[in-house]
């Protein structure tokens, strides 16, 4: 049997390891978008602030796939050909499968704010993102963080620890609105302000302009504005399911599955 797993983060790795407990001989192929060796996204803010060394980011050994008699292929899936039971990669490679596990995770959402573009606009989601951010994490720089979810606030804390001036802009009436109730959010907001964060809730960014000195100026609905050297966007994520558009797999906010985690196909 030929088994293909799309994704080599937590879900994909768990699927591979669980399968190998029951079947040590079937051909296993893992498609990895970011590179072969899996790492922890949770540790990225700590790596950014220098608390975790690069080598400690990785959650499996270098020879992990060899140990499990599996093959890891670098690439991005662009299409699923259900009738032919093949997965198509961006480089036009076709990978056949008998069984397919979709473990593609999610990607950051960029809000439709006019002017939110350029080399100073960043996410804090991948190891590549952190590599781009590192050169901006210089003492005295100002960063504006759009959104106040877990990843956003970790990025803000990392910036504070590196001596940056930090502003957090949240559209809702409190920070971490999906994770904290109002009393909890108030406690966290108080602590953040104590640490020196310029925290603004109930604040809508209407548009952004870039000055001649390459700094970003954010304009808000309440008439205020703010200038920053760079911006971190942390306004939520969306599932990586674009490659399923031409299939009949049932999709809502994500892939619809049954109690056995099987899709509609």
Backbone bond lengths (Angstrom), bond angles and torsions (degrees), N, CA, C in turn:
res aa  C-N    CA-C-N  psi(-1)  N-CA   C-N-CA  omega(-1)  CA-C   N-CA-C  phi
1 X - - - 1.471 - - 1.528 109.46 -
2 X 1.310 115.47 143.86 1.458 122.28 -179.74 1.531 108.74 -110.93
3 X 1.323 116.86 113.68 1.462 122.45 -177.54 1.523 109.14 -111.06
4 X 1.328 116.36 130.40 1.459 121.70 177.30 1.526 109.06 -117.74
5 X 1.323 116.17 133.62 1.464 122.56 176.05 1.522 107.88 -116.63
6 X 1.325 116.76 123.55 1.465 120.99 176.71 1.523 107.86 -95.08
7 X 1.323 116.56 110.14 1.460 121.35 -179.26 1.513 111.79 115.75
8 X 1.332 116.77 133.69 1.464 119.81 179.83 1.524 112.07 -125.64
9 X 1.338 115.31 36.64 1.459 119.76 172.14 1.532 108.25 -99.44
10 X 1.321 117.97 -155.12 1.469 121.32 -170.31 1.526 113.46 -55.57
11 X 1.330 117.76 -47.98 1.466 120.45 -177.10 1.521 111.53 -67.06
12 X 1.317 116.62 -44.62 1.458 120.18 -179.91 1.516 112.77 -62.94
13 X 1.330 116.37 -43.10 1.463 120.42 179.36 1.523 111.02 -65.83
14 X 1.329 116.55 -41.25 1.470 120.04 178.34 1.518 110.53 -62.04
15 X 1.338 116.27 -40.26 1.457 120.15 178.02 1.511 112.13 -63.47
16 X 1.317 116.59 -43.46 1.465 120.98 178.79 1.520 111.25 -61.69
17 X 1.326 116.44 -47.59 1.464 120.40 -176.86 1.525 111.49 -67.32
18 X 1.335 116.62 -39.25 1.466 119.66 178.73 1.524 110.87 -65.64
19 X 1.324 117.07 -40.21 1.465 120.59 -179.84 1.522 110.88 -64.88
20 X 1.318 116.32 -41.07 1.459 119.43 -177.42 1.535 112.79 -69.01
21 X 1.312 118.11 -18.33 1.467 120.24 175.25 1.521 111.13 -68.33
22 X 1.328 116.19 -25.12 1.463 121.01 -176.77 1.527 113.07 -109.52
23 X 1.305 116.71 -19.89 1.468 120.56 -175.73 1.528 108.39 -147.08
24 X 1.318 116.18 112.45 1.465 120.88 -177.74 1.530 113.05 -100.27
25 X 1.333 117.54 -1.53 1.462 119.54 -171.53 1.527 115.45 -114.92
26 X 1.320 118.64 -26.03 1.465 119.75 -178.81 1.526 110.77 -61.59
27 X 1.312 115.74 150.59 1.460 120.50 179.00 1.525 109.52 -72.97
28 X 1.331 116.43 129.24 1.463 122.33 -178.85 1.522 109.24 -120.92
29 X 1.327 115.98 127.97 1.462 121.26 176.98 1.519 108.97 -126.46
30 X 1.328 116.19 127.62 1.464 121.95 178.13 1.518 108.09 -111.10
31 X 1.319 116.33 129.34 1.464 121.03 178.64 1.525 108.31 -99.60
32 X 1.328 115.99 118.29 1.460 122.02 -176.36 1.522 109.77 -114.18
33 X 1.304 116.49 123.90 1.465 120.58 -177.53 1.521 112.30 -78.50
34 X 1.337 116.96 -33.56 1.460 120.22 -171.52 1.523 114.55 -102.64
35 X 1.286 118.95 1.09 1.456 120.06 -174.90 1.509 109.37 127.57
36 X 1.306 116.03 165.73 1.451 118.82 -168.86 1.519 114.64 -76.95
37 X 1.319 118.70 -36.82 1.461 119.35 -172.64 1.527 110.81 -87.99
38 X 1.324 118.34 118.18 1.471 120.66 -177.05 1.524 112.49 -71.86
39 X 1.331 115.26 145.50 1.463 121.04 -179.42 1.523 110.00 -134.08
40 X 1.336 115.65 169.45 1.462 121.71 -178.38 1.523 110.61 -94.04
41 X 1.321 116.86 118.81 1.463 120.27 175.89 1.532 110.82 -66.30
42 X 1.320 116.17 -32.45 1.465 120.73 -177.33 1.526 111.19 -59.89
43 X 1.324 116.76 -31.06 1.464 120.43 -176.95 1.523 113.68 -84.47
44 X 1.312 118.22 -8.52 1.463 120.33 -175.43 1.533 113.67 -57.71
45 X 1.351 120.09 -44.25 1.465 118.59 178.09 1.525 112.68 -62.09
46 X 1.339 116.99 -33.01 1.461 120.30 179.49 1.527 110.80 -72.68
47 X 1.321 116.78 -33.27 1.461 121.29 173.92 1.527 109.74 -67.59
48 X 1.316 116.41 -39.41 1.458 121.54 -179.85 1.525 111.54 -62.09
49 X 1.318 116.75 -36.41 1.462 120.20 -178.74 1.523 112.63 -91.60
50 X 1.340 117.71 1.48 1.457 121.41 175.29 1.511 115.45 86.74
51 X 1.329 118.40 11.02 1.461 121.01 -179.18 1.524 112.44 -86.54
52 X 1.313 117.27 -21.13 1.469 122.19 -179.93 1.524 108.40 -125.39
53 X 1.341 118.58 126.39 1.466 120.09 177.32 1.522 111.82 -71.27
54 X 1.310 115.94 159.21 1.464 121.99 -175.90 1.516 111.99 -54.38
55 X 1.312 117.94 -44.39 1.460 121.53 -175.03 1.525 112.08 -64.34
56 X 1.332 117.40 -26.95 1.464 120.93 -177.95 1.530 112.78 -79.85
57 X 1.323 117.44 -4.33 1.459 120.03 177.19 1.523 112.00 -71.81
58 X 1.317 116.80 -27.01 1.459 120.81 -170.84 1.522 111.45 -81.88
59 X 1.331 115.35 136.98 1.464 120.92 -174.08 1.527 112.56 -102.56
60 X 1.313 117.57 -2.59 1.458 121.50 176.02 1.526 108.94 -140.39
61 X 1.332 115.39 158.24 1.459 120.61 -179.35 1.530 110.97 -71.86
62 X 1.329 115.53 164.72 1.460 121.13 -178.30 1.527 112.04 -60.73
63 X 1.331 115.64 -35.13 1.476 119.81 -177.78 1.527 112.59 -98.47
64 X 1.331 116.52 24.22 1.467 122.56 -176.03 1.525 112.43 -53.68
65 X 1.324 117.34 -48.95 1.466 120.32 -176.71 1.522 111.65 -68.69
66 X 1.315 116.73 -35.24 1.466 119.89 176.71 1.523 110.33 -63.17
67 X 1.334 116.42 -41.02 1.464 120.47 179.88 1.526 111.38 -60.42
68 X 1.323 116.60 -32.77 1.463 121.16 -177.82 1.527 112.47 -98.78
69 X 1.319 115.88 12.05 1.468 120.67 178.50 1.526 110.84 53.36
70 X 1.334 115.21 48.78 1.464 121.84 -178.64 1.524 109.70 -127.59
71 X 1.318 115.67 157.65 1.461 121.98 177.99 1.522 109.37 -113.13
72 X 1.333 115.74 131.50 1.463 120.23 177.34 1.523 109.06 -106.39
73 X 1.326 116.18 128.07 1.462 122.67 -179.45 1.524 108.59 -115.00
74 X 1.325 116.68 127.09 1.459 120.33 175.66 1.523 110.06 -81.25
75 X 1.325 116.71 129.97 1.457 119.06 178.67 1.513 112.32 167.04
76 X 1.318 115.18 168.51 1.462 122.70 178.26 1.520 109.33 -114.25
77 X 1.318 116.61 125.88 1.463 121.04 178.80 1.527 109.03 -76.59
78 X 1.322 116.08 127.71 1.469 119.91 179.63 1.522 112.61 -113.01
79 X 1.343 116.60 -14.24 1.462 118.08 -175.92 1.520 110.33 -160.73
80 X 1.328 114.79 143.10 1.460 121.32 174.42 1.526 108.48 -114.77
81 X 1.319 116.19 117.70 1.460 121.60 178.56 1.523 108.00 -98.47
82 X 1.315 115.58 95.06 1.456 121.50 -170.42 1.526 112.15 -65.58
83 X 1.313 117.40 -48.30 1.466 120.07 -176.25 1.524 112.03 -63.35
84 X 1.321 116.42 -37.40 1.467 120.05 178.71 1.521 112.65 -84.71
85 X 1.340 116.68 -8.79 1.462 123.23 -175.91 1.529 110.51 52.70
86 X 1.323 113.90 57.99 1.459 120.80 178.87 1.524 109.99 -136.91
87 X 1.325 114.62 150.29 1.454 122.45 175.16 1.525 107.56 -112.08
88 X 1.333 116.15 130.19 1.461 120.06 -180.00 1.521 110.21 -104.78
89 X 1.343 115.80 131.05 1.458 121.84 178.17 1.524 110.60 -96.55
90 X 1.327 115.50 167.51 1.465 120.75 -177.76 1.521 112.41 -61.50
91 X 1.330 117.22 -28.67 1.467 120.04 178.55 1.525 112.07 -86.48
92 X 1.343 115.68 12.03 1.474 124.63 177.78 1.530 113.69 77.11
93 X 1.325 117.60 4.58 1.461 120.18 173.79 1.525 109.78 -62.38
94 X 1.322 116.71 138.62 1.461 122.53 176.67 1.526 109.06 -112.19
95 X 1.322 116.32 126.26 1.458 121.14 178.94 1.527 109.20 -115.12
96 X 1.328 118.25 118.12 1.468 121.19 178.91 1.524 111.14 -78.15
97 X 1.325 116.43 153.72 1.463 120.48 177.90 1.525 110.42 -146.90
98 X 1.329 114.55 152.25 1.462 121.50 168.05 1.522 109.98 -99.59
99 X 1.344 115.17 -37.78 1.460 122.35 175.11 1.522 107.69 -129.22
100 X 1.335 115.87 142.28 1.464 120.66 -177.35 1.520 110.16 -130.27
101 X 1.332 116.36 129.81 1.461 122.35 173.89 1.526 108.29 -110.97
102 X 1.328 115.85 120.71 1.462 121.02 178.51 1.527 108.31 -96.21
103 X 1.324 115.72 111.72 1.468 121.65 -178.70 1.525 108.08 -134.63
104 X 1.327 115.09 55.99 1.461 121.19 -169.19 1.525 114.74 -87.92
105 X 1.327 118.16 -8.02 1.454 119.82 175.63 1.518 113.64 67.28
106 X 1.328 115.24 -148.21 1.462 121.19 -175.16 1.521 110.18 -139.37
107 X 1.335 115.37 167.47 1.464 122.36 177.56 1.523 109.39 -131.98
108 X 1.328 117.51 154.32 1.463 120.41 -179.13 1.525 112.48 -64.36
109 X 1.310 114.62 147.95 1.466 122.04 176.12 1.525 108.84 -96.38
110 X 1.317 116.36 134.39 1.467 120.16 173.09 1.527 107.88 -101.92
111 X 1.334 118.45 117.00 1.467 120.28 -178.06 1.529 111.01 -66.41
112 X 1.337 117.25 151.92 1.471 121.16 -176.95 1.524 112.74 -79.24
113 X 1.316 116.04 61.96 1.463 121.10 179.16 1.530 108.47 -95.49
114 X 1.309 119.11 120.56 1.468 120.66 178.58 1.530 111.23 -55.20
115 X 1.320 116.55 130.73 1.459 121.32 179.03 1.511 114.78 92.00
116 X 1.338 117.14 -2.67 1.464 120.10 -179.23 1.532 108.94 -82.89
117 X 1.326 115.00 75.22 1.457 120.90 -178.14 1.522 109.29 -157.96
118 X 1.322 115.50 167.03 1.459 120.00 179.42 1.510 112.17 112.80
119 X 1.331 115.63 173.51 1.461 119.97 -174.56 1.522 113.56 -74.96
120 X 1.328 117.50 -6.37 1.459 120.10 177.94 1.516 113.80 -97.64
121 X 1.326 117.28 7.77 1.465 122.21 178.84 1.525 108.26 -102.22
122 X 1.326 116.68 125.16 1.465 119.90 -172.28 1.529 111.95 -135.97
123 X 1.329 114.36 155.06 1.457 122.72 164.59 1.521 107.46 -108.55
124 X 1.315 116.49 163.54 1.463 121.85 173.33 1.524 106.44 -120.91
125 X 1.327 115.24 79.01 1.460 119.39 -171.10 1.523 113.09 -134.20
126 X 1.336 116.25 -35.27 1.459 120.62 -176.90 1.524 110.51 -123.96
127 X 1.318 115.04 166.89 1.461 120.63 176.29 1.526 110.34 -62.68
128 X 1.318 116.30 -34.56 1.466 120.22 176.42 1.528 110.91 -64.56
129 X 1.341 117.00 -39.21 1.467 120.71 176.68 1.521 111.03 -58.20
130 X 1.322 115.59 -44.70 1.464 120.16 -178.41 1.524 110.44 -63.69
131 X 1.332 116.69 -39.71 1.455 120.05 177.82 1.519 112.20 -58.93
132 X 1.324 116.79 -38.29 1.463 121.22 178.74 1.526 111.47 -73.70
133 X 1.334 116.48 -34.17 1.462 120.62 -177.37 1.523 112.97 -73.06
134 X 1.309 116.96 -31.56 1.462 121.19 -171.79 1.529 112.75 -53.63
135 X 1.320 116.85 -38.51 1.473 118.35 -176.62 1.530 112.18 -71.80
136 X 1.331 117.42 -15.91 1.456 121.15 177.24 1.529 112.51 -89.44
137 X 1.322 116.29 -17.89 1.466 120.06 -176.68 1.525 110.08 -80.89
138 X 1.344 114.82 70.95 1.455 122.30 -179.69 1.520 108.90 -117.90
139 X 1.308 115.49 139.27 1.459 120.96 -178.01 1.527 110.56 -54.09
140 X 1.333 115.37 131.21 1.453 121.31 178.61 1.512 114.53 97.73
141 X 1.324 117.57 -20.27 1.465 119.95 176.32 1.526 110.74 -67.22
142 X 1.313 116.32 155.01 1.468 120.22 175.11 1.515 109.56 -112.09
143 X 1.322 114.79 130.91 1.454 121.55 175.92 1.522 109.37 -116.77
144 X 1.306 115.82 138.03 1.460 121.48 170.47 1.520 107.44 -106.65
145 X 1.321 115.81 127.64 1.458 121.93 177.93 1.519 107.98 -105.27
146 X 1.321 116.41 116.90 1.465 121.01 177.57 1.519 108.90 -90.08
147 X 1.335 116.60 114.71 1.454 121.23 -176.90 1.514 110.78 103.39
148 X 1.338 115.25 154.52 1.467 118.78 -176.54 1.520 111.38 -135.11
149 X 1.320 116.49 39.70 1.453 119.99 172.99 1.514 110.89 -78.53
150 X 1.322 116.08 -174.86 1.462 120.63 -176.18 1.523 111.76 -58.99
151 X 1.328 117.27 -50.43 1.462 120.67 -177.29 1.526 110.84 -64.46
152 X 1.325 116.81 -41.43 1.462 120.80 179.91 1.523 111.32 -59.17
153 X 1.327 116.02 -46.86 1.458 119.68 -177.50 1.520 111.74 -70.42
154 X 1.331 117.38 -30.90 1.463 119.39 174.21 1.525 110.19 -64.59
155 X 1.331 115.97 -40.11 1.457 119.24 176.38 1.518 111.84 -63.87
156 X 1.336 116.43 -38.18 1.460 121.04 177.69 1.523 111.02 -64.25
157 X 1.333 116.89 -43.35 1.467 121.04 178.74 1.524 111.23 -63.78
158 X 1.330 116.15 -39.76 1.464 120.11 177.53 1.525 110.41 -61.78
159 X 1.330 116.22 -40.49 1.461 120.23 179.18 1.526 111.30 -65.59
160 X 1.325 116.59 -42.13 1.465 120.37 177.51 1.519 111.35 -59.06
161 X 1.324 116.14 -44.47 1.463 120.49 -177.63 1.523 112.05 -65.68
162 X 1.338 116.49 -21.24 1.467 121.17 178.85 1.529 112.18 -95.21
163 X 1.333 116.80 6.01 1.454 120.56 176.04 1.511 115.75 84.95
164 X 1.333 117.26 19.87 1.461 120.51 178.90 1.523 110.86 -88.28
165 X 1.316 115.95 158.47 1.455 122.00 170.09 1.525 107.79 -87.63
166 X 1.325 116.65 130.44 1.461 120.74 -169.45 1.524 111.29 -124.28
167 X 1.324 115.34 130.02 1.463 121.95 171.06 1.520 108.42 -121.62
168 X 1.322 116.75 134.60 1.463 122.34 177.13 1.523 108.04 -115.86
169 X 1.326 116.05 124.82 1.461 122.08 -177.77 1.525 108.86 -111.38
170 X 1.330 116.94 121.43 1.466 121.89 -178.52 1.527 109.59 -125.02
171 X 1.322 115.70 129.93 1.463 121.03 -179.75 1.525 112.15 -71.74
172 X 1.336 117.32 -35.38 1.469 121.64 -178.23 1.530 110.69 -73.56
173 X 1.338 115.17 176.83 1.464 118.99 -176.37 1.522 113.44 -85.95
174 X 1.336 117.15 2.81 1.466 120.96 175.78 1.526 108.27 -156.96
175 X 1.321 116.39 162.54 1.457 119.98 179.36 1.531 110.61 -79.71
176 X 1.315 115.29 156.26 1.465 122.88 -176.97 1.527 111.63 45.75
177 X 1.330 118.19 53.25 1.469 120.83 -172.88 1.523 114.40 -62.89
178 X 1.323 118.10 -24.65 1.465 120.25 -179.78 1.524 112.63 -86.98
179 X 1.315 116.60 -13.85 1.463 119.70 -174.88 1.523 113.59 -113.18
180 X 1.329 117.73 -27.82 1.461 120.90 -174.35 1.522 111.24 -120.49
181 X 1.347 115.04 145.47 1.458 118.61 170.40 1.529 107.83 -79.93
182 X 1.311 116.57 178.85 1.462 119.70 -174.21 1.525 113.39 -62.49
183 X 1.361 119.72 -45.98 1.468 118.58 178.50 1.533 112.44 -60.72
184 X 1.335 116.47 -41.79 1.462 119.57 179.40 1.517 111.86 -64.23
185 X 1.330 115.96 -41.21 1.463 120.14 178.77 1.522 111.28 -64.71
186 X 1.332 116.33 -37.14 1.469 120.18 179.08 1.525 111.00 -63.65
187 X 1.329 116.23 -41.23 1.469 120.19 179.40 1.523 110.39 -63.00
188 X 1.328 116.14 -46.55 1.461 120.15 -179.12 1.523 111.17 -65.83
189 X 1.328 116.82 -40.84 1.464 120.24 179.63 1.527 110.94 -62.49
190 X 1.335 116.21 -41.21 1.465 120.60 178.66 1.520 110.54 -61.17
191 X 1.322 115.97 -43.66 1.465 120.50 -179.51 1.532 111.03 -65.81
192 X 1.319 117.09 -40.45 1.463 120.40 179.76 1.527 111.24 -64.15
193 X 1.314 116.24 -41.70 1.463 119.56 178.80 1.524 110.59 -65.73
194 X 1.332 116.28 -36.21 1.466 120.21 175.26 1.523 111.48 -59.57
195 X 1.321 116.02 -35.69 1.463 121.90 -179.13 1.524 112.30 -78.28
196 X 1.329 117.11 -9.11 1.456 120.07 176.14 1.510 115.73 106.97
197 X 1.333 117.51 10.09 1.464 120.53 179.68 1.527 110.35 -78.88
198 X 1.312 115.81 133.55 1.467 122.03 171.16 1.526 106.42 -83.77
199 X 1.316 116.81 100.37 1.462 122.18 -173.35 1.525 110.18 -105.07
200 X 1.334 115.96 126.87 1.456 120.64 -178.96 1.528 109.57 -129.90
201 X 1.328 116.66 113.94 1.465 121.52 176.08 1.528 108.68 -103.18
202 X 1.349 115.21 171.12 1.471 119.44 -176.21 1.531 111.35 53.08
203 X 1.308 115.83 37.21 1.465 120.15 -174.42 1.525 110.51 -121.44
204 X 1.323 116.13 119.11 1.463 122.36 179.48 1.524 109.88 -102.37
205 X 1.323 116.19 123.01 1.465 121.13 175.45 1.526 108.41 -83.04
206 X 1.323 117.04 117.88 1.468 120.59 -176.56 1.524 112.31 -86.86
207 X 1.322 116.73 -40.90 1.461 120.38 177.86 1.522 110.07 -164.12
208 X 1.327 114.87 167.49 1.462 121.68 -177.44 1.524 108.69 -132.99
209 X 1.334 115.59 138.60 1.460 120.83 175.30 1.524 109.36 -121.81
210 X 1.321 115.62 153.23 1.460 119.80 177.09 1.523 108.75 -110.73
211 X 1.330 115.43 127.12 1.454 120.66 -177.01 1.526 111.17 -79.70
212 X 1.313 115.60 172.76 1.464 120.22 179.04 1.523 111.85 -65.06
213 X 1.329 117.03 -24.23 1.470 120.39 177.29 1.526 111.70 -87.76
214 X 1.343 116.22 12.15 1.463 124.45 176.89 1.524 113.88 70.66
215 X 1.323 117.56 11.44 1.456 119.99 173.53 1.530 109.35 -84.11
216 X 1.328 114.62 156.97 1.462 120.66 -178.72 1.527 109.60 -100.33
217 X 1.321 116.02 136.46 1.459 120.57 174.59 1.516 108.63 -116.28
218 X 1.323 115.88 118.80 1.455 122.55 -179.34 1.522 109.34 -96.84
219 X 1.318 116.12 135.33 1.456 122.00 178.51 1.528 109.00 -113.37
220 X 1.338 115.48 136.41 1.454 121.00 -174.83 1.528 111.31 -113.06
221 X 1.325 115.17 157.88 1.463 121.10 -176.91 1.522 111.89 -62.95
222 X 1.343 117.27 -29.62 1.466 120.28 -179.02 1.529 112.65 -78.19
223 X 1.335 117.15 4.17 1.457 120.93 178.34 1.513 114.28 96.59
224 X 1.311 117.32 -9.73 1.452 121.05 -179.97 1.519 112.41 -80.68
225 X 1.316 115.09 172.13 1.460 121.00 177.41 1.523 108.94 -152.10
226 X 1.326 115.12 167.71 1.460 120.61 -176.20 1.523 108.23 -157.29
227 X 1.324 116.32 138.45 1.460 121.37 179.40 1.522 110.06 -108.34
228 X 1.325 116.09 139.77 1.464 120.55 -177.73 1.524 110.27 -142.45
229 X 1.330 114.95 154.99 1.465 120.57 174.98 1.522 111.16 -77.61
230 X 1.318 116.29 -32.42 1.465 120.53 177.31 1.519 109.31 -157.72
231 X 1.334 115.02 167.22 1.464 121.84 -175.16 1.521 109.48 -130.11
232 X 1.326 116.08 135.35 1.463 121.82 171.54 1.526 107.83 -106.57
233 X 1.316 116.13 125.47 1.464 121.52 -178.91 1.524 109.09 -99.45
234 X 1.321 115.83 119.37 1.461 120.91 179.28 1.515 110.35 -137.40
235 X 1.319 116.25 61.05 1.467 121.28 -173.00 1.523 113.04 -106.70
236 X 1.322 116.92 26.38 1.457 120.09 176.67 1.517 112.82 113.58
237 X 1.336 114.74 175.84 1.465 121.24 -178.14 1.527 110.07 -132.82
238 X 1.317 115.17 165.46 1.459 121.51 174.98 1.523 108.76 -136.24
239 X 1.344 117.84 148.56 1.469 120.58 -176.52 1.524 112.13 -66.08
240 X 1.323 115.78 145.89 1.466 121.70 178.10 1.528 109.51 -85.43
241 X 1.318 115.82 82.60 1.469 119.87 -176.19 1.529 112.52 -131.09
242 X 1.319 117.54 16.74 1.468 120.00 -179.46 1.523 111.95 -59.19
243 X 1.315 116.80 -32.58 1.467 120.14 -176.58 1.531 112.79 -70.10
244 X 1.329 117.27 -6.37 1.467 121.49 179.61 1.528 112.82 -96.47
245 X 1.321 117.48 2.86 1.469 120.95 -173.81 1.526 113.14 -57.71
246 X 1.313 117.46 -36.26 1.467 120.56 -176.42 1.526 113.30 -90.73
247 X 1.320 116.78 12.76 1.462 120.60 179.74 1.523 109.89 -108.34
248 X 1.332 115.59 174.18 1.470 120.44 177.14 1.528 111.69 -101.29
249 X 1.321 116.73 13.47 1.464 119.89 175.86 1.530 109.20 -61.53
250 X 1.316 116.92 130.25 1.461 120.92 -178.53 1.529 110.21 -72.32
251 X 1.335 113.98 129.72 1.458 121.15 -176.80 1.516 109.14 -132.53
252 X 1.325 115.72 139.85 1.460 121.01 171.92 1.529 106.00 -125.23
253 X 1.323 117.97 -109.87 1.462 119.55 172.49 1.521 110.46 -75.49
254 X 1.315 115.50 -15.80 1.458 123.70 176.63 1.513 107.59 -157.57
255 X 1.321 116.60 -156.77 1.460 120.79 178.67 1.526 109.09 -83.43
256 X 1.322 117.02 127.10 1.463 121.62 179.08 1.528 108.97 -81.10
257 X 1.336 116.11 128.81 1.465 121.06 -179.52 1.524 109.93 -130.10
258 X 1.346 115.38 164.80 1.461 120.24 175.99 1.521 110.15 -92.95
259 X 1.343 116.20 -169.42 1.464 120.10 -176.83 1.521 112.62 -67.18
260 X 1.323 117.47 -13.18 1.465 121.96 176.85 1.532 111.62 -101.66
261 X 1.318 116.14 12.87 1.464 123.08 -179.74 1.523 112.26 62.19
262 X 1.344 116.63 30.44 1.459 121.62 177.34 1.526 109.66 -97.00
263 X 1.329 116.62 142.14 1.461 120.55 177.42 1.525 109.84 -75.47
264 X 1.319 115.96 -178.29 1.464 120.93 -179.16 1.527 112.77 -74.14
265 X 1.316 118.72 -10.11 1.470 121.20 179.26 1.520 111.32 -88.60
